[in-house]
Amino acid sequence: MPVEPPPTRWELPTVNADCDDLVGLGADLEPGTLLAAYRCGLFPMPVDRLFGRSSLAWWSPDPRGVLPFNALRITRSLRQACKRFEIRVDTAFDAVVEACADPSRPGAWITDEIRTAYGRLHRLGWAHSVEAWTPDGRLAGGLYGVAIGGLFAGESMFHARERWGRDASKVALVALVEMLKADGAAGRLLDVQWGTPHLRRLGVVEISREEYLSRLRAALRLDLPAVFGHTPRSAHSSGPSAGIRRESSA
């Protein structure tokens, strides 16, 4: 089970109907701060400020992008793609985040500080990767996010640019939905932050901030899905897929 870190030392901004998408600047990326933010509907994403310096920003989009499990669109070609990959969970978390952080990708926003912070969350059992691997052992694509109770907050996804990586990120998303559904879908919440055109084609819908926060409160009362509940403990300081493989417990 995840290890609860020390609480944040910051007072996070209160989110209400009058807030813009960007609700605050500053604070830190300590595990306790990140978990407190997700629990109140916030997530971090740096913004560029004066002189090219990056500032830590906290966001709560209105409307918010979520993926209802029964709305996921699986085309015939995607269903065929699911048969080409093996799904693994948490076997290559750092590699997935590194691929998502590739600075050559359009809209790249994942800084070294973000990578380090989510690596800490992963080692405490809160951040997870879902990976699509080729039969010959190549990481073709995947996604990562934060799981708290019945919330899975998706952060980013990627696929290899080579032909063999085609659709791998979508396959990882299909697998994630299957895992969440298999553990009881009622009340669980798959948050994707913004409803981009690409995500809307996969079935993502947008809901109001008020509705999102209501669903979030309900989701946080649920148990963690079993697939994410067996991460090795770490001490802290001040469907279509063929199978699922996890990292071994320490």
N, C-alpha and C positions, 0 to 999 in steps of 0.2 A: 504494500500500500504506500501511497505517497507520504513523504515526511513534511510536516507543517513547519515552515521556517519561522524565524522571529518576525513579529509584526512590523509593518512599515512605521517609520518615524514621521511620515508626512501625513498631513490632512489633505486628502484628495478632494477635488472639486465635486460639488453636488450637481448631478445631472437633472435637468428639468426640461419642460417643453420649450422654454425660451432660449435654451443654449444653442450656439452654433455647433457645427460638427467638431470644430476644434475647441476644446473646453479648458485646456490648461497647458502651461509650459513649465518645465523644470522637473524637480524631484529626482529620482534615481531609478535604476533598473534592478534593485535588489529583489530577490525572490518574494519577500513579503510584500513589497510594493506592487510587483506585477500581479500577484494573486489578489490583493485588495482591489486593484483596478479592474480586473476581469469580473470580480464579484459584484462590482457596482456598475458594470456596463461600459468600461473604458478599455482602450488598448493603446500601446505606444507606437508611434511612427515619427521618426525625426523629420524636421523641416529645415530648409536652408534659410539662414538669417543673413544679416549684414556681413559683408566681406567673405561670403562663402562658408561661414561657420555653421555647423549643424546644431540645432537645439532639439532637446527631447520634448516632443509634443504628445498630448493625450487626446484621444478622439472618441466621439460617440456619435456616429452618423445618424442622421434623420432624413430620409428613411434608412433602415438597416437591412442589409442583405442576409437572408437566411435560406437554407435549403430544406424544404419539407421532404421527408424521406420518400413519400409516395409520388413526389413531383419529379424525381430524378429521371431525366430522359436518357434512355439507353438505346441508341440506334443499333441497327443490325451490324454495322461495321464496328461499333464500340463493343458489342457483345462478342464479336469474333476476336477483337483485340484482347479482351479479358482472358481468352484461352491461351494467349501467347506468353503470359507473364506469370511468375510466381509472386505472391504477395507475402511480404514480411513486415513485421512490426518492431520498430526500435532496434533493428540490427545495424543501422547506418545513419543514426540521427545526425551526427555532425556533417556527414557527407551530403545529406539532403539539404541541410541549412546552407552549407557552402554553395551548393548548386543553385539554390534559390537566390543567394546573394550575389551571383555573378554580375559584376558591374556592367557588363556589355548588354545585359537584358534591358529592354525598354522599361522605364519607370523604376529602375533598381533603387531600393531604399534601405536594404538591410546592411547596417554598418557593422564594424567589428565589435562594437559595444553590444549591439543587439544579438549578434551571434554568441558572444560570451554569456550574455544574460540568459538566453534560452538554453544554452548548454547546461548552465547551473540548474535551471528548472527541470531539465530532462533528468539530470542525475538525482534530483530529489523526487522524481516520479510524477511530475506534473505536465511536462511537455513530451510529445510523442511524435514519431514519424511513421507513416504508412508508405511502404516502398514497393515498387514494381521492378522485378528482376527478370532478366532474360534467362533462358535455360542454360546458357553457357556462363552465367555468373556476372553479368554486367548490370549495374544499377541504371535502369532505363528512365526512371522518373519516380516521383513521389510527392508527398506533402508533409507538412508538420503543423502542429497546433498545440493548444493547451486544453487539457481535460480536467474539469472540476465538477464533480457530481454528474449531473445529466447534461452539462454544457461541453461541447467541443468547439473551441474557438479556432477556426482555421486561420493560419497566418500566411502561408505561401505554398505554391506548388510549382513543379518544374518537370520538363521532360528533356531527354537528351536530344540534341539537334540532328543526330544521325538518323537515318531511315528506321533503324531498329528501335528507336525511342518513340516513334510516333504513337500518340494516344496514351502513353504510359501514365501521364499525370491524371488523365480521366479515369483510367483503370484503377489507380490508387483511390480516387474519390469514390468510385463505385464500391470498392472493397470497404472503405470506411463506412459508407452508408449501410452496407450489409452487416458489418460488425455491430453497429449501433442498433440496427433493427433486431438482430438476433438476440440481443440482451434486453429486449423490451423497449419499444420505441415511444410508448406513451409518455409525453412530457419532455422527452429529450430534445435538445436544441442544437442544431448545427449552424453556427454563425460564420458567415463569410465576409462580414464587414460591409462591403459595398457591392451592390448588384451591377457588376460590369456587364457589357453586352455578351462577352464570352461566357460568363457564369449564368446569365439569364437563358442562354441557349441550352444549358444543362439542367434547367429547372429552377434556378434560384429566383425567389420572389423578394420584394421589398415590403417591409412593414414599418409602421410608425415607431418612433422611439418609445412612446408610452406602451405600445403592445410588446415591443421587444423586452423592456424592463420587467413587465408583468410575466412574460414567459421565462425570463432569466431567473426571477425569484423562485418560480416553481421548479425549474430544472435544477437549481442548486440544492434543492432538498432531496434529490434522488441519489441513489448509490452510483458510484463510478462503474462504468461498464467493465465486465470481467476482463476483457482483452487488455485494458489499461491498468488493471488493479494488481499486477504481479511484478512491477518493476523492482529490481533490487534496491533495498533501502540504502541510503547514504547519510552519513553524519553531516550536519550543517554547522557552519561557523557563524560569531557576532556579525455466393451466387455464381457469379460468372468466374470467379477466380478459382484457381486449382487448389490452393492451400495457403495456410498462414503459418509463418515461422516467427518465433520470438527469440530475443536474446536469452541466453540461459541465466538463471538466477545465480547470484554470487553466494 
